Amino acid sequence: QLQASGGGMVQPGESLRLSCAVSGLDFRYYAIGWFRQAPGKVREGVSCGSGGSVNYADSVKGRFTISRARNGMYLQMNSLKPEDTAVYLCAAEVLGTGAYVIWGQGTLVTVSS
């Protein structure tokens, strides 16, 4: 089970930290990826991978960072821009396969002045 939380409305330039609560998964076999879907757009990957091998979308590099939480993952988002507005979701990848097999419900992030 995965559940994303922590979304809200912020102004451009502000920060937000999202959480992905994970239950029933063994991190030895799964990695948590973050995705987002903006209104009217296709879903895009934000981060994927784990440990020392994490890849970020070019649009968020240098601004977004993932880290482990006690029972899941965080997505720290800094210097937010209006184009970061989207529903953010976390998903579990079978480690090393690129296959995301479990998806959580998303959390809405709105960046607006």
C-alpha positions in Angstrom: 0.0 0.0 0.0 1.2 3.5 -0.9 -0.3 6.8 0.1 1.1 10.2 -0.9 0.4 13.2 1.3 1.7 16.7 2.0 0.3 18.6 -1.0 -1.1 22.0 -0.8 -1.0 25.5 -2.3 2.2 27.5 -2.2 3.6 30.5 -3.9 6.4 30.4 -6.5 9.8 30.0 -4.9 8.5 28.3 -1.8 9.1 24.7 -0.7 7.0 21.7 0.1 7.8 18.2 1.3 5.6 15.3 0.1 5.5 12.0 1.9 4.8 8.5 0.5 3.7 6.2 3.3 4.6 2.6 2.4 3.2 -0.5 4.1 3.6 -4.1 3.3 6.6 -3.7 1.0 10.2 -4.9 1.4 12.6 -2.2 0.3 15.1 -4.9 -0.6 12.9 -5.7 -3.6 11.1 -2.4 -4.4 12.1 1.1 -5.2 9.8 4.1 -4.8 9.3 6.4 -7.7 7.5 9.8 -7.9 5.3 10.9 -10.7 3.1 13.8 -11.4 0.2 14.6 -13.7 -0.7 18.2 -14.5 -4.2 19.1 -15.7 -4.6 18.1 -19.3 -1.2 16.6 -19.6 0.2 13.1 -19.5 1.7 11.6 -16.4 5.5 12.2 -16.2 8.2 10.7 -14.0 9.7 13.0 -11.4 12.2 10.6 -9.8 13.1 6.9 -10.1 15.7 4.6 -8.7 17.0 4.2 -5.2 20.1 4.4 -3.1 23.0 5.9 -5.0 21.3 5.6 -8.3 18.4 8.1 -8.5 17.4 9.9 -11.6 15.4 13.0 -11.7 13.4 14.6 -14.6 15.4 17.5 -16.2 12.6 19.9 -15.2 13.2 19.2 -11.4 16.9 18.5 -11.2 18.6 20.6 -8.6 15.3 21.5 -7.0 13.7 18.2 -6.0 15.3 15.5 -3.8 14.1 12.2 -2.5 15.0 10.7 0.8 14.0 7.7 2.9 11.5 8.2 5.6 10.9 5.7 8.5 8.1 4.1 6.7 8.4 5.4 3.2 9.9 8.2 1.1 10.0 11.9 1.0 10.0 14.2 -2.0 11.5 17.6 -1.0 10.5 20.2 -3.5 12.3 23.6 -3.4 12.1 26.7 -5.6 8.6 25.6 -6.8 7.3 27.0 -10.0 3.8 27.3 -11.4 4.6 24.6 -13.9 5.1 22.2 -11.0 1.4 22.3 -10.3 0.1 18.7 -10.6 -1.2 15.7 -8.7 1.9 13.9 -7.4 1.8 10.2 -7.0 4.3 7.6 -5.6 4.6 4.1 -7.0 6.6 1.0 -6.2 9.0 -0.4 -8.8 10.1 -4.0 -8.8 13.8 -3.2 -8.2 15.7 -2.8 -11.4 12.9 -3.7 -13.8 11.2 -0.4 -14.5 7.9 -2.1 -13.8 5.7 0.0 -11.4 3.3 -2.5 -10.0 1.7 -0.6 -7.1 0.4 2.9 -7.2 -0.8 5.1 -4.4 -3.4 7.9 -4.5 -2.0 11.2 -5.3 -1.7 14.5 -3.6 -2.3 17.9 -5.2 0.4 20.5 -5.3 -0.6 24.0 -6.6 2.0 26.7 -7.1 0.4 30.0 -7.7 0.8 33.6 -6.7 
